[in-house]
């Protein structure tokens, strides 16, 4: 899932440039790809916030772009509240998506 806030980044073919927020939901077949390749790709592209959601472990990892490098936030588990750094009003209990 991606969020693009700048209308100028969208044309008839899709998005131009980096999304503001990307949320990847891991599955057994794509975990390695997300954990390495896409992380590097999104960082280089300038994605401002990147979430990796692991339904099997009920965990979320959030990375925020600072000075062109992703900085990892504290890992979140099912009992935690998750709040976007970029969109503070996006704030909810993780158990609501894992149950």
N, C-alpha and C positions, 0 to 999 in steps of 0.2 A: 504494500500500500504506500502511496506517496502523496504528499500534500504540497501543492504549489500555490503560493499566495499572490504572486505577481502575474496578472493577466497577460502581460507582454511576453511571458515565457510560454504561452500556449498558442498554437496555430492549428490549422485544419488537420495536420498530420500528428499532432500530439504535443509533447513538451519539448521546449528548447532550453537547454541548460539544466542545472542541477535543481532538484526539488528542495524545498525547505526542510521537509521531514520525510524520512523513509522508515517504514516498519516492515521488517522481514519476519515471517513466521517460519520457523525451522520445521522440516520434516526429515525423516530418516534418510531420504535420498538427496537432500540438498544441504545438509548441515556444514560439510566441509567447504562447499562453495561460498556460502554466506559468511562463514567464520574467517575466511582468508581473502578470497578473490574480491568479493563484493565490498568488504570492509575497505580494502585498498582503493578500489574503484570509486566508492562514494567519498572517501576522504580526498582523493585527488580531484574529483569533480567539484568539491565544495559544498556538499550536502551539510546543512547546518546542524541537524540532529538525526541520529540513526539509532533505531531500536532493534535489538535482536530478541525475538520472543521464542522461548523453547517450551512448547506445551508439554513435552515428556517430563521435564524437570520442574515445570511450573515456575520458571525464572524469566526475568527480563534484564537485558544489559542495555544501558543507554550510553551513547557516545555523543559528545557535543564538540563541534569544531571550534577550536581556539588557535589562532595564528596558524591556520592551514594544517592542523593536526587534531585528530580525534583524542579527546580526553574522556576516559571511562569514568562513569559515576559508580557509586556503590551498587553491586548487584542487588536486584530486588527479587523477593520470593513471594509466594502466594499471599501471605499475611500482610504484606506491605501495601501502602498507597503508592501509586505511580503518578508523577506529575511531570509534564513536559517542561523543559527549561525554556524552550522557544514559545510555547503556548501554555502559560501557567494555568489558564482556565481548564485545560485538559488534565483533570485530576480525578482519579478513581481508585477504588480498592481492586487490587489484582485478582482476588478470588472471584470477582464478578465476571471475569473473562475465562477463567480456568474451570469453573463449575458449570 
